[in-house]
Amino acid sequence: MTTTSFARNQWYVAAYGSEIGRELFSRTVCGESILFWRTEAGEVTAMADRCVHRRFPLSENPSRLDGDTVVCGYHGFTYGADGVCVSVPGQKRVPRTARLTSYPVKEQDSFVWVWIGEKDKADEALIPRAPWLDSPDYTTVRGMEPLAARYGLLVDNLLDLSHETYLHGGYIGTPEVAETPITTEADEKAGVVYVSRHMDDAACPPFYARSTGVTGRITRWQDIEYHAPCLYLLHSRIAPVGAPGPRADGSDPDAFHVEVVYAITPETEHSTHDFWAVARDFALDDQEVSDFLYDSNRTVVLQDVVALNKLEQVIASEPDGTQELSINIDTGGLAARRILKRLVEAGAAESVAAV
Amino acid sequence: MGPQPTTMLDGDTVHRIVWIPGTDRLRGWCWCGESRESEDPVELWEWLLAHPDGHPGRGTAPAPGPAPRPRHLVGA
């Protein structure tokens, strides 16, 4: 049995929907090279990116799409949208085993989600939601940065926002962020970690003052909601001190909201796809605000990438189990690690049971 | 006593750790209602997740002290 650090039998974000069209597109998720393309009807399909014949990557030229089939550029093996081989060169009989592994996919909230694991366990209802990303009530900026570090380091990083003050000083950190107490909640059964930091009387960061028109002191809430293993949501709410809170029906018209979304998708044991998006419900048509949010969040992501790439090299060079030290700020990260460990073990156990 | 801790998650298996305002201490609540203070988040998670070892719970008794009542359900 091979052991990996990936949680199998889970949904992962493989791409933005806009990345996949009538061109062959390849992305590696949890060590599996997957070929994506859209059928003529617009449906996303996902299958192994290796021809069953001689393993040629179907995403490589001169492989090509022909209607709703993909033709291998090496010898012409041709596969349908379900991955089943429909023709082979020079003979009429298509071998029964000539089929590509296909993957359950679901396009939702601007992402393409792919199921890594046993196909019969794929349940679309398990995919966590990020509805802001394609809501007409929000404007979204987004990107994806390759990270040369294991995905656990990004989970650690995002679950502890106190690093903002140091690594990202001048961008999103303010002194209150590192000083405000935090509540951390872990729902083991649902695989969710929630980290709340509600600052009831904080300085308004210059960006928010400029884009919302709020000038005085603010209540500033930061609520992290991590749905292991892949989706991370940071709900950021700001309102003038004294404004009413959210209503019982969930609406919150007296506050401004920024929803920061990360999809943390393992590529290999030592690399990660770092998808990021920032959605806001104010200044919707203000391109300057969009540009600012894009530039500042991308800067923050790239600062993390540089730091985590370095950290990966250090950790990869040290023996397993090298001592580290955890303090109060790590409470959320520790909860996430526990849940991830459980998911990895559960996925491995199910795979063994299925053999 | 400081302000009420923020509580967001609901459900019958939620463990919660609150950084006690104005101190370096953490207080953890198991879903069974038991709670405990610590200065070490690793030790506190281990205690919470070991349930029922060390804290068999008090049935349906409410959690003590500044104990968190969820404001609303998320992630449902």
Interface residues (C-beta under 8 A of the other chain):
Chain A: P128 P181 I182 T183 T184 E185 A186 D187 E188 K189 A190 V192 Y194 S196 R197 H198 D200 D223 E225 H227 P246 G250 S326 I327 N328 D330 T331 L334 A335 R338
Chain B: G2 P3 P5 T6 T7 M8 L9 G11 T13 V14 H15 R16 I17 V18 W19 I20 P21 D24 L26 D40 P41 V42 L44 W45 L49 P68 H72 V74 G75
